[in-house]
Amino acid sequence: MSRSDTSPLALEARGLWFRYRNAPSDALRGCDLQVPAGCRLALLGANGSGKTTLLLHLDGILSPARGTVHLGGVPQAYDRRSLRRWRRSVGLVVQHPDDMLLAGTVLQEVAFGPLNLGASEREALVAVERILEQLSLTHLRDRPIHLLSNGERHRVAIAAVAVIEPSVLLLDEPTAGLDPVAVDEVLDVLARLHDRGTTILLSTHDVDLAHRWADAVAVMVDGTIGGFGGPELLGDPALLDAARLRPPAVVRIWQSLPETLRPTACPPDIDALAGFLSRARLRDQPVGSG
């Protein structure tokens, strides 16, 4: 099931407009977004800002009233053959794993994608064993889906899409409702996929997670991208106010520090900031002091 070309491809939305049937207003309003190849991009916004709708367009589940989606510069088409080819390169993990986990066991669930794309049973088994090992999920291989924890279901849902080796992986709120340990486990799975060269777009309203995880962030405001840039963008009060978001905790603490204590750039998370301050204290401590 390995792709012949595993190089990352840039994914781009150009001027997308979309309104759900009987809705009073547009869900997407001229939305533009470029997902750089090989990056970890966090898509942020309040509930109802259009994050899920945009992901459904990027995966080809929805087609825009106006605008286009491109992968590696090639525009998306919506006939069955084109969509099948598109989804070999762009995979979507939905917000609720139970909406996509339908098989009896983890092995059967992860094998469904390769089999659906025409792999033989032997080829599918090889692909499943490989992805489970790569994502440290082999111990769940024969576990019934209904016996998995919430965090395990999220990780298996990712594996069920990653097994076909898409160039771009889209995830809709993959850490919503998870405890901190389960969040770290999901992020570890994503780190392994990113190390393989997978471009990852993760939607979330968790600004702290986005600040510590992402290479780039895009902030949605009322159906369009209100801002795009590095994680430092999450220190822009006007943008966050428009998006109904609050700055990450580490940004608020960093901004409150005296200039003599403040690192030049805001660290990714509170642990990193605490480490910086601890090292600074030790450097300033007189020799022989306790």
N, C-alpha and C positions, 0 to 999 in steps of 0.2 A: 504493500500500500504506500510505499515511499513515492513522493513526487519526483519526477525527473529533474525539475528545477525547484530547488528549495530556497532560492533567493527571495528576500522580502519584497513586497510590492506596496507602493503607496496607494492608499484608499482615499477617495475624495468625493465630497458632496458639493454640487454646484447649483446654487439658487433653488433649493428644494421648497416647493409649496405643497401643502397637503391639508385637507380637512376631512375629518371623519363624517360619515353620513349622519345627517340631522344635527350635527354639532353647530353651535352658534358662531364659532370663530375658527380660524385656522390653527392647526396644531404645529405646523411648520410655516415659517414666513420668510421665504427667500434665504433659507439656511445654507451657509457655506462652511465647510470644514475639510481641512486636509489632515489626514493621519500620516505622519512621516513614517517611512519604511523603517522597521526595526525599533520603533520607540515604544515606550509605555505611556499611554495617553489616558488621563483621567477626564471624563466628561461629567461636569458638575452642574447642578441646578436643583431648584426646589421641585417638589412634586407638582406635576402638571406643566413643567417648563418645556417638555418635548423630548426628553432624553430617550425614552423607550421608542417613541415614534421614529426618531432619527436612526436608532439602531435597526429597527425593522426595515427601514429603507436601505440601509447599508448592506443588509443581508438579502435584500430582494423580496422579502415577504410582502412589503407594501411598495407600490409604485407611485411616484409623485404626480400631482396634477401638472406641475411645471418643474423644470430642472432635471439634472442628470446626476448619476453616480458613476464614478470611474475607478477602475482598479488597474494600476500600472499604466494609466493613460487610456485604457480601453473602456468605452462606455458600456454600462449594463444594458442587456436586453432581457425581455421578460417572457420569451417563449420557453417551453419546458426544457429543451436541450441547453439553451443558454443559461438558465437558472441552475441546472444540474452542474454545469461546468463552473459557474460562479461559486457555488457552495462547496466545491472542492478547494477553493482558495480562501473563502471567507466563511468562518463558522460562528454561530451565535449560541451562547449559553443563556437561557432565559432566567428570569429572576427567581422563579419558584421551581426547584428541581423536580418536584412531583409532576409538573406539567410535561416533562420530557422523559422521565424514567419510568418505563412501562414494562420492562422485561422482568423475568423471575430472579435472576442473579446478576451480579456485577459483570461477570464474564459475558453473559448473554446480552446485557445492555450495551457494553462497549463494542461488542462484535457487530451490533446491528448496522452501524454506519458503513464499515467496510463491505459487509454482505449486501447492503442496499445499493452500493456503488459497483457491484459486480464481482467482488473478490470471491475466490473459492473459500470453502470452510477452512482449509489449511492456511491460506493466505491471511484470512481474517484472524485466525488463532495466533499466528505469528505477530500480526500487528497489535493485537490485544496484549499479548505477553510483553511486547516491547514497551508499549505506552504505560502499562501498569508498573513495570520495573522503573522506567524513567521518572515516573511521578511518585514513586515509593508507595504504591497502592496494591502491590502483589498480595499482601496479606488479606485483602478484601475480595480476591478473585472469585471465590465460590460463595460469598456471603449473599443471602437473599436481600433484595433491595429493601424490603419492608423492615428489615432488622438494622438498617444503617442509621446512625445518628444524623442529625441535621447537617452538621459539618461534613460528615462523610458523603452524604448525598450531593452536596455542592461539589466536592472534589471528584466524585464519580461522574457527575454531569459534565464537568470540564474534560475529563478523560474521554468521555463518549464523543465529544466533538473533536478533541485534539488528536484522536487516533487516526483521523484521515489526513492529518498534517496540513491544516490550512495555513496559508501564509499570514492571514490576519485573523485574530480571535477577538470576537466581540462578547462582552459580558455585561449583563444588565443587573446591577446591584448584587454582585455575587457574595457580598459579605453582610447583607441586610439580615438582621435578626440573629447573627451568630455571636457566640461569646468570644472573648479576646483570644483564647487558645485556638478556636476553630478559624478565626480570621487569619491568624498567623499561618495556620496549615494551608488555607486557600492561597495566601500570598506566596507561600513556599512552592506550591504547585505552579503558580504563574511565573515565578522566578526561574524554575526549571525550563518551562516552555520558552521564556524570553531568551534564556541562554542558548537554546537551540536555534534562535533566529526568528522566532514568531513575533510579529507585531501585535501588541495588545492594546485594545481600547476597552476601558472599564468605566461604566457609568456609576455614579454614586452621588449622594448628597453629604457624604462624610468628608468634610474638608481636611480633617486631621490625617485621615488615611491618604487622601490625594496628595497632600503636601509632602508626606514622607515617602510615598511610593513612586510617584509619577516623574517622568522626564519632562513632560509637558502637560498643561491643563487647558481645557476649553470650558468656558462657563456659558451655559445656556440661559437666556432671558427671553421669556415669552415667545418661544418657537424659533429663535435664531441664536447665533453665537455672539454673545456680548463681549467676549474677550478671549484671546488665545495667547499663550506664552509659557514661560517657565513657571515653576511652583511659586516664585515670588509674586506672581499675579494675584495670589490669594491674600496679599497684604493690601490690595487696592480697595479702600472702604467704599468708594462710589460704586464700583462694579459689584461688590458683594451685597451692598444694600439693594441695588437693582435686581439682583438674583435671589434676594431673600435668604442670604447665607451669612454666617458669621465667620470671622477670621479664625484660622486654626489656633489652638491654645498656645502652641509654641510661638506663633507670630505675635500674639498679644503679650506674652511674657517678654519676648525679645524686644519689642517696642517699648516696654515699660522700664527696661534696664537703663542705668546711667551710661552715657557714651563710653566712659572709662572701662566699663565691664562688658559692653555689648560687642559680640563678634561682628565683623564687617558684614557678613551675609548671615541671614537667619538659618540656623541648622534645620535639618529635616524634621526632627521631633524633639520632645522634651528630654528624652534620655541623652541625645547628642548635645543639647544645650547644657544639661547638667554636667556632662563630661567636660565640656569646654570650660565651664566656670570652675570646676574642681581643679583642672590643670592650671588655670590662671591663678587660683588661690595658692597652689603649691609653688608656682614660680615666684610669687610675691612674698612667700613666707620666709622670714629670716632664718639663716643657717642655725641649727641647734634648737629651734623652737619646737614645741610639742604639738 
